[in-house]
Amino acid sequence: MNNVHQALDALLDENKRAFAVEDYETAYHTLASAMHLAVAMISPDKLLQISETASIQRDFIDTNSPEHKYASEQARGRGNESIFSSLSNQAETASLIAKARLDRNEISTIYA
C-alpha cells in the first residue's frame, strides 16, 4: 500500500475516532478531506464508502443529537441541509464521475 492509500485510510480512521467521541466537527472535516483525496485518486469505491458514512453519521446525529448544529433539523432552521447530507451527495456524485472517467480510460492523476 502506498502513502496516498495510507493517508486516505488514516483520514477515515480519524473520522471514526472523532465521531465515536461526538467530535462531529472533526469527524465531518476528516471525512470531507478523505473525499477530496479519493477524488484525486479517482476512487469510486472509496467515494461511495464516504457517501455512505456521511449518511450514516447524519442519521446518527439526527437521532441522538438533534440539537447539534450539524443536525438536519438545525440546518433546515437556517435554510440549509445538513453538511453531512451535502457531503454524502457530493461524494456520491464524485463516485459516478470517477467511475465514468475510469470507464473512458481518463486516468490523469498524480495518484494513479
MDAnalysis code that builds the backbone (N, CA, C; Angstrom):
import MDAnalysis as mda
import numpy as np

u = mda.Universe.empty(336, n_residues=112, atom_resindex=np.repeat(np.arange(112), 3), trajectory=True)
u.add_TopologyAttr("name", ["N", "CA", "C"] * 112)
u.add_TopologyAttr("resid", np.arange(1, 113))
u.add_TopologyAttr("resname", ["MET", "ASN", "ASN", "VAL", "HIS", "GLN", "ALA", "LEU", "ASP", "ALA", "LEU", "LEU", "ASP", "GLU", "ASN", "LYS", "ARG", "ALA", "PHE", "ALA", "VAL", "GLU", "ASP", "TYR", "GLU", "THR", "ALA", "TYR", "HIS", "THR", "LEU", "ALA", "SER", "ALA", "MET", "HIS", "LEU", "ALA", "VAL", "ALA", "MET", "ILE", "SER", "PRO", "ASP", "LYS", "LEU", "LEU", "GLN", "ILE", "SER", "GLU", "THR", "ALA", "SER", "ILE", "GLN", "ARG", "ASP", "PHE", "ILE", "ASP", "THR", "ASN", "SER", "PRO", "GLU", "HIS", "LYS", "TYR", "ALA", "SER", "GLU", "GLN", "ALA", "ARG", "GLY", "ARG", "GLY", "ASN", "GLU", "SER", "ILE", "PHE", "SER", "SER", "LEU", "SER", "ASN", "GLN", "ALA", "GLU", "THR", "ALA", "SER", "LEU", "ILE", "ALA", "LYS", "ALA", "ARG", "LEU", "ASP", "ARG", "ASN", "GLU", "ILE", "SER", "THR", "ILE", "TYR", "ALA"])
u.atoms.positions = np.array([
    [0.856, -1.186, 0.000],
    [0.000, 0.000, 0.000],
    [0.894, 1.239, 0.000],
    [0.563, 2.205, -0.865],
    [1.405, 3.397, -0.930],
    [0.946, 4.460, 0.067],
    [1.724, 5.533, 0.157],
    [1.463, 6.583, 1.136],
    [0.102, 7.247, 0.954],
    [-0.346, 7.389, -0.280],
    [-1.634, 8.042, -0.534],
    [-2.773, 7.186, 0.025],
    [-2.700, 5.893, -0.215],
    [-3.733, 4.998, 0.329],
    [-3.678, 4.987, 1.853],
    [-2.484, 5.035, 2.405],
    [-2.347, 5.091, 3.863],
    [-2.933, 6.388, 4.410],
    [-2.714, 7.480, 3.700],
    [-3.267, 8.766, 4.125],
    [-4.789, 8.730, 4.107],
    [-5.362, 8.147, 3.063],
    [-6.819, 8.036, 2.980],
    [-7.352, 7.176, 4.118],
    [-6.722, 6.052, 4.368],
    [-7.156, 5.188, 5.467],
    [-7.022, 5.893, 6.815],
    [-5.962, 6.675, 6.981],
    [-5.774, 7.414, 8.230],
    [-6.883, 8.451, 8.426],
    [-7.266, 9.132, 7.351],
    [-8.369, 10.100, 7.457],
    [-9.674, 9.406, 7.827],
    [-9.944, 8.262, 7.215],
    [-11.172, 7.526, 7.528],
    [-11.147, 6.998, 8.964],
    [-9.985, 6.564, 9.425],
    [-9.857, 6.114, 10.816],
    [-10.075, 7.274, 11.786],
    [-9.512, 8.429, 11.473],
    [-9.683, 9.596, 12.340],
    [-11.144, 10.043, 12.367],
    [-11.821, 9.925, 11.230],
    [-13.248, 10.234, 11.192],
    [-13.998, 9.356, 12.193],
    [-13.707, 8.068, 12.188],
    [-14.383, 7.142, 13.109],
    [-14.077, 7.474, 14.561],
    [-12.811, 7.766, 14.850],
    [-12.424, 8.100, 16.230],
    [-13.123, 9.377, 16.694],
    [-13.099, 10.392, 15.857],
    [-13.724, 11.662, 16.233],
    [-15.228, 11.494, 16.420],
    [-15.851, 10.757, 15.509],
    [-17.298, 10.573, 15.612],
    [-17.662, 9.808, 16.880],
    [-16.845, 8.826, 17.233],
    [-17.118, 7.999, 18.419],
    [-17.129, 8.810, 19.712],
    [-16.374, 9.913, 19.735],
    [-16.356, 10.756, 20.936],
    [-17.204, 12.015, 20.747],
    [-18.075, 11.977, 19.741],
    [-19.027, 13.050, 19.454],
    [-18.350, 14.368, 19.081],
    [-17.167, 14.280, 18.503],
    [-16.498, 15.455, 17.956],
    [-16.902, 15.529, 16.485],
    [-18.141, 15.966, 16.262],
    [-18.727, 15.925, 14.931],
    [-18.045, 16.871, 13.949],
    [-17.500, 17.966, 14.452],
    [-16.803, 18.897, 13.568],
    [-15.567, 18.229, 12.958],
    [-14.749, 17.621, 13.806],
    [-13.559, 16.935, 13.307],
    [-13.955, 15.763, 12.423],
    [-14.995, 15.042, 12.827],
    [-15.459, 13.907, 12.018],
    [-15.853, 14.371, 10.619],
    [-16.599, 15.455, 10.544],
    [-17.010, 15.974, 9.236],
    [-15.800, 16.367, 8.400],
    [-14.897, 17.141, 8.985],
    [-13.778, 17.666, 8.204],
    [-12.803, 16.573, 7.771],
    [-12.607, 15.555, 8.593],
    [-11.738, 14.459, 8.153],
    [-12.409, 13.662, 7.045],
    [-13.724, 13.502, 7.124],
    [-14.433, 12.792, 6.062],
    [-14.423, 13.605, 4.768],
    [-14.585, 14.914, 4.877],
    [-14.515, 15.773, 3.684],
    [-13.114, 15.741, 3.085],
    [-12.099, 15.736, 3.923],
    [-10.725, 15.633, 3.428],
    [-10.511, 14.299, 2.714],
    [-11.050, 13.242, 3.288],
    [-10.947, 11.917, 2.661],
    [-11.619, 11.931, 1.292],
    [-12.760, 12.612, 1.198],
    [-13.447, 12.688, -0.085],
    [-12.569, 13.381, -1.131],
    [-11.956, 14.487, -0.763],
    [-11.119, 15.214, -1.723],
    [-9.930, 14.363, -2.172],
    [-9.359, 13.612, -1.261],
    [-8.248, 12.739, -1.631],
    [-8.741, 11.605, -2.536],
    [-9.894, 11.037, -2.227],
    [-10.455, 9.966, -3.067],
    [-10.806, 10.476, -4.463],
    [-11.227, 11.724, -4.569],
    [-11.467, 12.330, -5.890],
    [-10.154, 12.397, -6.659],
    [-9.111, 12.869, -6.011],
    [-7.806, 12.977, -6.673],
    [-7.266, 11.608, -7.073],
    [-7.614, 10.587, -6.307],
    [-7.166, 9.223, -6.593],
    [-8.038, 8.535, -7.642],
    [-9.147, 9.174, -8.010],
    [-10.150, 8.586, -8.911],
    [-10.578, 7.214, -8.372],
    [-11.133, 7.238, -7.159],
    [-11.505, 6.010, -6.461],
    [-13.009, 5.956, -6.204],
    [-13.793, 5.451, -7.176],
    [-15.232, 5.431, -6.994],
    [-15.694, 4.609, -5.793],
    [-15.010, 3.514, -5.501],
    [-15.422, 2.688, -4.365],
    [-15.241, 3.421, -3.040],
    [-14.108, 4.090, -2.883],
    [-13.883, 4.853, -1.643],
    [-14.867, 6.015, -1.545],
    [-15.172, 6.631, -2.680],
    [-16.134, 7.734, -2.667],
    [-17.516, 7.258, -2.246],
    [-17.919, 6.077, -2.711],
    [-19.211, 5.522, -2.260],
    [-19.180, 5.218, -0.779],
    [-18.065, 4.694, -0.301],
    [-17.922, 4.422, 1.136],
    [-18.061, 5.714, 1.935],
    [-17.445, 6.769, 1.457],
    [-17.520, 8.069, 2.130],
    [-18.951, 8.595, 2.111],
    [-19.633, 8.445, 0.977],
    [-21.029, 8.872, 0.879],
    [-21.897, 8.132, 1.894],
    [-21.718, 6.838, 1.973],
    [-22.500, 6.027, 2.914],
    [-22.181, 6.395, 4.361],
    [-20.907, 6.613, 4.651],
    [-20.515, 7.010, 6.005],
    [-21.146, 8.339, 6.379],
    [-21.129, 9.292, 5.474],
    [-21.730, 10.602, 5.748],
    [-23.229, 10.467, 6.033],
    [-23.915, 9.624, 5.288],
    [-25.353, 9.418, 5.514],
    [-25.613, 8.759, 6.863],
    [-24.823, 7.756, 7.185],
    [-24.974, 7.062, 8.468],
    [-24.716, 8.023, 9.626],
    [-23.664, 8.822, 9.499],
    [-23.344, 9.763, 10.570],
    [-24.401, 10.855, 10.691],
    [-24.921, 11.317, 9.559],
    [-26.024, 12.295, 9.600],
    [-27.214, 11.723, 10.349],
    [-27.593, 10.502, 10.007],
    [-28.748, 9.873, 10.650],
    [-28.524, 9.694, 12.147],
    [-27.307, 9.339, 12.540],
    [-26.998, 9.178, 13.956],
    [-27.145, 10.507, 14.691],
    [-26.584, 11.557, 14.114],
    [-26.686, 12.879, 14.742],
    [-28.148, 13.302, 14.833],
    [-28.898, 13.103, 13.761],
    [-30.313, 13.486, 13.758],
    [-31.091, 12.777, 14.858],
    [-30.762, 11.526, 15.107],
    [-31.473, 10.731, 16.107],
    [-30.979, 11.014, 17.526],
    [-29.670, 11.127, 17.683],
    [-29.097, 11.188, 19.024],
    [-28.678, 12.575, 19.497],
    [-28.516, 13.502, 18.583],
    [-28.118, 14.871, 18.937],
    [-28.859, 15.876, 18.060],
    [-30.202, 15.840, 18.090],
    [-30.962, 16.709, 17.178],
    [-30.748, 18.205, 17.417],
    [-30.182, 18.565, 18.565],
    [-29.916, 19.976, 18.853],
    [-28.562, 20.433, 18.329],
    [-27.740, 19.495, 17.869],
    [-26.402, 19.850, 17.374],
    [-26.523, 20.668, 16.090],
    [-25.609, 21.597, 15.897],
    [-25.666, 22.479, 14.724],
    [-25.558, 21.713, 13.409],
    [-25.021, 20.492, 13.416],
    [-24.909, 19.696, 12.201],
    [-26.126, 18.808, 11.956],
    [-27.084, 18.814, 12.870],
    [-28.301, 18.009, 12.696],
    [-29.157, 18.602, 11.578],
    [-29.860, 17.722, 10.888],
    [-30.691, 18.160, 9.756],
    [-31.731, 19.194, 10.174],
    [-32.366, 18.974, 11.314],
    [-33.403, 19.905, 11.779],
    [-32.824, 21.293, 12.038],
    [-31.650, 21.344, 12.635],
    [-30.994, 22.634, 12.891],
    [-30.611, 23.313, 11.575],
    [-30.108, 22.530, 10.642],
    [-29.729, 23.089, 9.339],
    [-30.951, 23.636, 8.608],
    [-32.051, 22.888, 8.646],
    [-33.289, 23.366, 8.000],
    [-33.745, 24.681, 8.612],
    [-33.558, 24.823, 9.912],
    [-33.919, 26.069, 10.582],
    [-33.120, 27.261, 10.086],
    [-31.977, 26.987, 9.506],
    [-31.135, 28.047, 8.927],
    [-31.315, 28.131, 7.418],
    [-32.246, 27.334, 6.882],
    [-32.496, 27.348, 5.446],
    [-31.517, 26.514, 4.641],
    [-30.879, 25.554, 5.293],
    [-29.871, 24.714, 4.641],
    [-30.211, 23.244, 4.824],
    [-29.336, 22.393, 4.286],
    [-29.421, 20.977, 4.604],
    [-28.201, 20.630, 5.442],
    [-28.253, 19.506, 6.097],
    [-27.132, 19.062, 6.915],
    [-25.860, 18.989, 6.077],
    [-24.744, 19.408, 6.661],
    [-23.495, 19.323, 5.901],
    [-23.118, 17.865, 5.643],
    [-23.571, 16.952, 6.494],
    [-23.318, 15.535, 6.228],
    [-24.135, 15.077, 5.020],
    [-25.336, 15.621, 4.847],
    [-26.122, 15.318, 3.640],
    [-25.429, 15.852, 2.401],
    [-24.955, 17.080, 2.488],
    [-24.252, 17.680, 1.348],
    [-23.012, 16.868, 0.995],
    [-22.274, 16.452, 2.004],
    [-21.071, 15.661, 1.769],
    [-21.423, 14.315, 1.144],
    [-22.481, 13.691, 1.624],
    [-22.910, 12.414, 1.067],
    [-23.261, 12.566, -0.410],
    [-24.034, 13.594, -0.732],
    [-24.416, 13.839, -2.130],
    [-23.201, 14.143, -2.996],
    [-22.297, 14.955, -2.478],
    [-21.104, 15.327, -3.235],
    [-20.232, 14.093, -3.489],
    [-20.047, 13.247, -2.484],
    [-19.221, 12.049, -2.651],
    [-19.871, 11.062, -3.616],
    [-21.199, 10.937, -3.542],
    [-21.886, 10.036, -4.461],
    [-21.735, 10.511, -5.905],
    [-21.907, 11.801, -6.130],
    [-21.737, 12.356, -7.473],
    [-20.296, 12.195, -7.949],
    [-19.355, 12.451, -7.063],
    [-17.944, 12.296, -7.422],
    [-17.627, 10.846, -7.765],
    [-18.292, 9.909, -7.096],
    [-18.092, 8.491, -7.398],
    [-18.550, 8.169, -8.822],
    [-19.686, 8.707, -9.209],
    [-20.194, 8.479, -10.563],
    [-19.254, 9.074, -11.613],
    [-18.745, 10.264, -11.327],
    [-17.801, 10.905, -12.247],
    [-16.512, 10.090, -12.336],
    [-16.008, 9.641, -11.187],
    [-14.777, 8.838, -11.179],
    [-14.960, 7.542, -11.957],
    [-16.112, 6.899, -11.777],
    [-16.389, 5.653, -12.496],
    [-16.425, 5.914, -14.001],
    [-17.073, 6.993, -14.401],
    [-17.136, 7.332, -15.827],
    [-15.740, 7.608, -16.378],
    [-14.910, 8.294, -15.608],
    [-13.534, 8.567, -16.056],
    [-12.761, 7.268, -16.220],
    [-12.920, 6.360, -15.286],
    [-12.232, 5.073, -15.394],
    [-12.743, 4.281, -16.591],
    [-14.061, 4.312, -16.798],
    [-14.648, 3.590, -17.933],
    [-14.135, 4.128, -19.261],
    [-13.846, 5.436, -19.310],
    [-13.340, 6.056, -20.543],
    [-11.809, 6.069, -20.583],
    [-11.197, 5.446, -19.600],
    [-9.722, 5.396, -19.508],
    [-9.105, 6.780, -19.347],
    [-9.812, 7.675, -18.686],
    [-9.305, 9.031, -18.434],
    [-8.638, 9.067, -17.059],
    [-7.497, 8.464, -16.979],
    [-6.806, 8.401, -15.690],
    [-5.597, 9.337, -15.757],
    [-5.827, 10.559, -15.310],
    [-4.747, 11.538, -15.289],
    [-4.688, 12.145, -13.902],
    [-4.061, 11.422, -13.008],
    [-3.903, 11.893, -11.641],
    [-2.510, 11.534, -11.166],
    [-1.983, 12.324, -10.294],
    [-0.655, 12.031, -9.759],
    [-0.700, 10.804, -8.848],
    [-1.914, 10.386, -8.465],
    [-2.052, 9.268, -7.533],
    [-2.364, 7.943, -8.219],
    [-2.591, 7.942, -9.518],
    [-2.970, 6.695, -10.206],
    [-1.786, 5.761, -10.364],
])
